[in-house]
């Protein structure tokens, strides 16, 4: 059964809440977080994302925790 997971990205020594995903376990939640909030270098280079917006950037550390 799926449960809610909160997604956080670490920036400036603080955890920034991005949103939530619904998955069956932490591994799946991490994959879902990257799918929903992750951006790649090509998107950044093309100017498709705002610098340090509400996304997970390639250099970012992120975590998920049960809601």
N, CA, C and O atoms as a GROMACS GRO file, in nm:
protein
  268
    1UNK      N    1   0.084  -0.118   0.000
    1UNK     CA    2   0.000   0.000   0.000
    1UNK      C    3   0.089   0.125   0.000
    1UNK      O    4   0.185   0.133   0.077
    2UNK      N    5   0.058   0.220  -0.084
    2UNK     CA    6   0.137   0.343  -0.096
    2UNK      C    7   0.114   0.435   0.024
    2UNK      O    8   0.006   0.438   0.084
    3UNK      N    9   0.218   0.509   0.058
    3UNK     CA   10   0.205   0.610   0.162
    3UNK      C   11   0.271   0.739   0.114
    3UNK      O   12   0.348   0.738   0.017
    4UNK      N   13   0.241   0.846   0.180
    4UNK     CA   14   0.295   0.977   0.143
    4UNK      C   15   0.436   0.994   0.199
    4UNK      O   16   0.466   0.955   0.312
    5UNK      N   17   0.523   1.054   0.117
    5UNK     CA   18   0.660   1.085   0.155
    5UNK      C   19   0.685   1.232   0.127
    5UNK      O   20   0.654   1.282   0.018
    6UNK      N   21   0.742   1.303   0.224
    6UNK     CA   22   0.780   1.443   0.205
    6UNK      C   23   0.916   1.446   0.138
    6UNK      O   24   1.004   1.366   0.169
    7UNK      N   25   0.933   1.541   0.045
    7UNK     CA   26   1.058   1.554  -0.029
    7UNK      C   27   1.126   1.684   0.011
    7UNK      O   28   1.064   1.791   0.009
    8UNK      N   29   1.253   1.674   0.049
    8UNK     CA   30   1.333   1.790   0.090
    8UNK      C   31   1.461   1.796   0.008
    8UNK      O   32   1.518   1.693  -0.029
    9UNK      N   33   1.506   1.917  -0.020
    9UNK     CA   34   1.636   1.938  -0.082
    9UNK      C   35   1.720   2.019   0.016
    9UNK      O   36   1.668   2.108   0.083
   10UNK      N   37   1.849   1.989   0.023
   10UNK     CA   38   1.939   2.058   0.116
   10UNK      C   39   2.007   2.174   0.045
   10UNK      O   40   2.080   2.154  -0.052
   11UNK      N   41   1.982   2.295   0.093
   11UNK     CA   42   2.046   2.415   0.037
   11UNK      C   43   2.080   2.512   0.150
   11UNK      O   44   2.001   2.532   0.242
   12UNK      N   45   2.198   2.571   0.143
   12UNK     CA   46   2.243   2.669   0.242
   12UNK      C   47   2.226   2.617   0.384
   12UNK      O   48   2.181   2.689   0.473
   13UNK      N   49   2.264   2.491   0.404
   13UNK     CA   50   2.256   2.426   0.536
   13UNK      C   51   2.114   2.419   0.592
   13UNK      O   52   2.096   2.412   0.714
   14UNK      N   53   2.014   2.420   0.504
   14UNK     CA   54   1.874   2.408   0.547
   14UNK      C   55   1.804   2.308   0.456
   14UNK      O   56   1.841   2.290   0.340
   15UNK      N   57   1.701   2.242   0.512
   15UNK     CA   58   1.617   2.154   0.432
   15UNK      C   59   1.500   2.234   0.377
   15UNK      O   60   1.423   2.293   0.454
   16UNK      N   61   1.486   2.237   0.246
   16UNK     CA   62   1.378   2.308   0.179
   16UNK      C   63   1.273   2.206   0.135
   16UNK      O   64   1.304   2.114   0.059
   17UNK      N   65   1.150   2.223   0.182
   17UNK     CA   66   1.042   2.131   0.146
   17UNK      C   67   0.997   2.157   0.003
   17UNK      O   68   0.962   2.269  -0.032
   18UNK      N   69   0.998   2.053  -0.080
   18UNK     CA   70   0.957   2.066  -0.220
   18UNK      C   71   0.814   2.021  -0.245
   18UNK      O   72   0.744   2.077  -0.330
   19UNK      N   73   0.769   1.920  -0.171
   19UNK     CA   74   0.635   1.865  -0.193
   19UNK      C   75   0.633   1.722  -0.145
   19UNK      O   76   0.714   1.682  -0.062
   20UNK      N   77   0.540   1.644  -0.197
   20UNK     CA   78   0.530   1.506  -0.154
   20UNK      C   79   0.506   1.413  -0.272
   20UNK      O   80   0.462   1.454  -0.379
   21UNK      N   81   0.537   1.287  -0.249
   21UNK     CA   82   0.512   1.181  -0.346
   21UNK      C   83   0.443   1.066  -0.272
   21UNK      O   84   0.454   1.055  -0.150
   22UNK      N   85   0.375   0.983  -0.345
   22UNK     CA   86   0.306   0.870  -0.287
   22UNK      C   87   0.365   0.741  -0.344
   22UNK      O   88   0.352   0.713  -0.463
   23UNK      N   89   0.431   0.664  -0.258
   23UNK     CA   90   0.497   0.540  -0.302
   23UNK      C   91   0.495   0.435  -0.192
   23UNK      O   92   0.459   0.465  -0.078
   24UNK      N   93   0.533   0.313  -0.227
   24UNK     CA   94   0.525   0.202  -0.132
   24UNK      C   95   0.645   0.194  -0.038
   24UNK      O   96   0.632   0.138   0.071
   25UNK      N   97   0.760   0.248  -0.077
   25UNK     CA   98   0.878   0.243   0.010
   25UNK      C   99   0.972   0.359  -0.021
   25UNK      O  100   0.948   0.436  -0.115
   26UNK      N  101   1.078   0.372   0.058
   26UNK     CA  102   1.169   0.486   0.044
   26UNK      C  103   1.242   0.487  -0.091
   26UNK      O  104   1.259   0.592  -0.152
   27UNK      N  105   1.283   0.370  -0.137
   27UNK     CA  106   1.352   0.364  -0.267
   27UNK      C  107   1.263   0.415  -0.379
   27UNK      O  108   1.307   0.495  -0.461
   28UNK      N  109   1.140   0.370  -0.381
   28UNK     CA  110   1.047   0.417  -0.484
   28UNK      C  111   1.017   0.565  -0.466
   28UNK      O  112   1.000   0.638  -0.564
   29UNK      N  113   1.009   0.610  -0.341
   29UNK     CA  114   0.983   0.752  -0.314
   29UNK      C  115   1.098   0.839  -0.366
   29UNK      O  116   1.074   0.947  -0.420
   30UNK      N  117   1.222   0.794  -0.349
   30UNK     CA  118   1.336   0.870  -0.401
   30UNK      C  119   1.332   0.878  -0.553
   30UNK      O  120   1.358   0.984  -0.611
   31UNK      N  121   1.298   0.768  -0.617
   31UNK     CA  122   1.286   0.769  -0.764
   31UNK      C  123   1.173   0.863  -0.809
   31UNK      O  124   1.188   0.938  -0.905
   32UNK      N  125   1.061   0.857  -0.738
   32UNK     CA  126   0.948   0.944  -0.772
   32UNK      C  127   0.984   1.092  -0.750
   32UNK      O  128   0.943   1.178  -0.828
   33UNK      N  129   1.060   1.120  -0.644
   33UNK     CA  130   1.101   1.258  -0.616
   33UNK      C  131   1.188   1.311  -0.730
   33UNK      O  132   1.171   1.424  -0.774
   34UNK      N  133   1.282   1.229  -0.777
   34UNK     CA  134   1.366   1.272  -0.889
   34UNK      C  135   1.284   1.290  -1.016
   34UNK      O  136   1.308   1.382  -1.094
   35UNK      N  137   1.189   1.201  -1.037
   35UNK     CA  138   1.104   1.212  -1.155
   35UNK      C  139   1.020   1.339  -1.152
   35UNK      O  140   1.003   1.405  -1.255
   36UNK      N  141   0.968   1.373  -1.035
   36UNK     CA  142   0.879   1.488  -1.023
   36UNK      C  143   0.953   1.621  -1.010
   36UNK      O  144   0.912   1.721  -1.068
   37UNK      N  145   1.063   1.622  -0.934
   37UNK     CA  146   1.131   1.748  -0.903
   37UNK      C  147   1.270   1.762  -0.965
   37UNK      O  148   1.324   1.872  -0.968
   38UNK      N  149   1.327   1.653  -1.014
   38UNK     CA  150   1.463   1.657  -1.066
   38UNK      C  151   1.474   1.724  -1.202
   38UNK      O  152   1.385   1.713  -1.287
   39UNK      N  153   1.584   1.794  -1.221
   39UNK     CA  154   1.617   1.853  -1.351
   39UNK      C  155   1.757   1.809  -1.389
   39UNK      O  156   1.840   1.783  -1.302
   40UNK      N  157   1.784   1.800  -1.519
   40UNK     CA  158   1.917   1.759  -1.563
   40UNK      C  159   1.992   1.878  -1.623
   40UNK      O  160   1.936   1.986  -1.644
   41UNK      N  161   2.119   1.857  -1.651
   41UNK     CA  162   2.204   1.965  -1.699
   41UNK      C  163   2.156   2.020  -1.833
   41UNK      O  164   2.169   2.140  -1.857
   42UNK      N  165   2.102   1.936  -1.919
   42UNK     CA  166   2.051   1.984  -2.048
   42UNK      C  167   1.937   2.084  -2.030
   42UNK      O  168   1.930   2.185  -2.101
   43UNK      N  169   1.848   2.056  -1.935
   43UNK     CA  170   1.737   2.149  -1.907
   43UNK      C  171   1.790   2.281  -1.852
   43UNK      O  172   1.738   2.388  -1.884
   44UNK      N  173   1.891   2.272  -1.768
   44UNK     CA  174   1.950   2.394  -1.712
   44UNK      C  175   2.017   2.476  -1.822
   44UNK      O  176   1.995   2.596  -1.831
   45UNK      N  177   2.098   2.410  -1.906
   45UNK     CA  178   2.168   2.478  -2.014
   45UNK      C  179   2.073   2.544  -2.113
   45UNK      O  180   2.104   2.648  -2.170
   46UNK      N  181   1.957   2.483  -2.134
   46UNK     CA  182   1.858   2.536  -2.228
   46UNK      C  183   1.774   2.648  -2.165
   46UNK      O  184   1.691   2.709  -2.233
   47UNK      N  185   1.796   2.676  -2.036
   47UNK     CA  186   1.720   2.782  -1.969
   47UNK      C  187   1.577   2.744  -1.940
   47UNK      O  188   1.491   2.831  -1.927
   48UNK      N  189   1.550   2.615  -1.929
   48UNK     CA  190   1.414   2.567  -1.906
   48UNK      C  191   1.373   2.566  -1.760
   48UNK      O  192   1.256   2.544  -1.728
   49UNK      N  193   1.467   2.590  -1.671
   49UNK     CA  194   1.437   2.591  -1.527
   49UNK      C  195   1.496   2.716  -1.464
   49UNK      O  196   1.599   2.767  -1.508
   50UNK      N  197   1.430   2.764  -1.361
   50UNK     CA  198   1.479   2.880  -1.288
   50UNK      C  199   1.592   2.838  -1.195
   50UNK      O  200   1.584   2.735  -1.128
   51UNK      N  201   1.697   2.917  -1.191
   51UNK     CA  202   1.812   2.887  -1.105
   51UNK      C  203   1.768   2.872  -0.960
   51UNK      O  204   1.706   2.961  -0.903
   52UNK      N  205   1.802   2.759  -0.902
   52UNK     CA  206   1.772   2.726  -0.763
   52UNK      C  207   1.623   2.742  -0.728
   52UNK      O  208   1.587   2.786  -0.619
   53UNK      N  209   1.539   2.706  -0.824
   53UNK     CA  210   1.396   2.705  -0.798
   53UNK      C  211   1.357   2.582  -0.718
   53UNK      O  212   1.441   2.518  -0.656
   54UNK      N  213   1.231   2.551  -0.720
   54UNK     CA  214   1.178   2.439  -0.643
   54UNK      C  215   1.201   2.307  -0.718
   54UNK      O  216   1.107   2.238  -0.757
   55UNK      N  217   1.328   2.274  -0.738
   55UNK     CA  218   1.368   2.155  -0.809
   55UNK      C  219   1.485   2.088  -0.738
   55UNK      O  220   1.544   2.144  -0.646
   56UNK      N  221   1.516   1.967  -0.783
   56UNK     CA  222   1.636   1.899  -0.739
   56UNK      C  223   1.736   1.910  -0.854
   56UNK      O  224   1.714   1.853  -0.961
   57UNK      N  225   1.845   1.983  -0.831
   57UNK     CA  226   1.947   2.002  -0.932
   57UNK      C  227   2.053   1.893  -0.920
   57UNK      O  228   2.064   1.830  -0.814
   58UNK      N  229   2.130   1.868  -1.026
   58UNK     CA  230   2.227   1.758  -1.022
   58UNK      C  231   2.322   1.761  -0.902
   58UNK      O  232   2.359   1.655  -0.851
   59UNK      N  233   2.360   1.879  -0.856
   59UNK     CA  234   2.454   1.888  -0.743
   59UNK      C  235   2.386   1.885  -0.607
   59UNK      O  236   2.454   1.884  -0.504
   60UNK      N  237   2.255   1.884  -0.604
   60UNK     CA  238   2.180   1.889  -0.478
   60UNK      C  239   2.175   1.755  -0.406
   60UNK      O  240   2.174   1.648  -0.467
   61UNK      N  241   2.173   1.764  -0.273
   61UNK     CA  242   2.145   1.650  -0.188
   61UNK      C  243   1.997   1.658  -0.151
   61UNK      O  244   1.948   1.766  -0.118
   62UNK      N  245   1.926   1.546  -0.156
   62UNK     CA  246   1.784   1.549  -0.122
   62UNK      C  247   1.748   1.428  -0.037
   62UNK      O  248   1.821   1.329  -0.032
   63UNK      N  249   1.634   1.438   0.028
   63UNK     CA  250   1.588   1.328   0.112
   63UNK      C  251   1.437   1.316   0.105
   63UNK      O  252   1.367   1.409   0.064
   64UNK      N  253   1.389   1.200   0.147
   64UNK     CA  254   1.246   1.177   0.161
   64UNK      C  255   1.221   1.125   0.301
   64UNK      O  256   1.304   1.055   0.358
   65UNK      N  257   1.106   1.160   0.357
   65UNK     CA  258   1.070   1.108   0.489
   65UNK      C  259   0.920   1.084   0.492
   65UNK      O  260   0.844   1.154   0.424
   66UNK      N  261   0.876   0.985   0.569
   66UNK     CA  262   0.732   0.958   0.577
   66UNK      C  263   0.655   1.082   0.623
   66UNK      O  264   0.698   1.153   0.713
   67UNK      N  265   0.543   1.104   0.560
   67UNK     CA  266   0.460   1.220   0.594
   67UNK      C  267   0.384   1.194   0.722
   67UNK      O  268   0.308   1.280   0.767
   0.00000   0.00000   0.00000
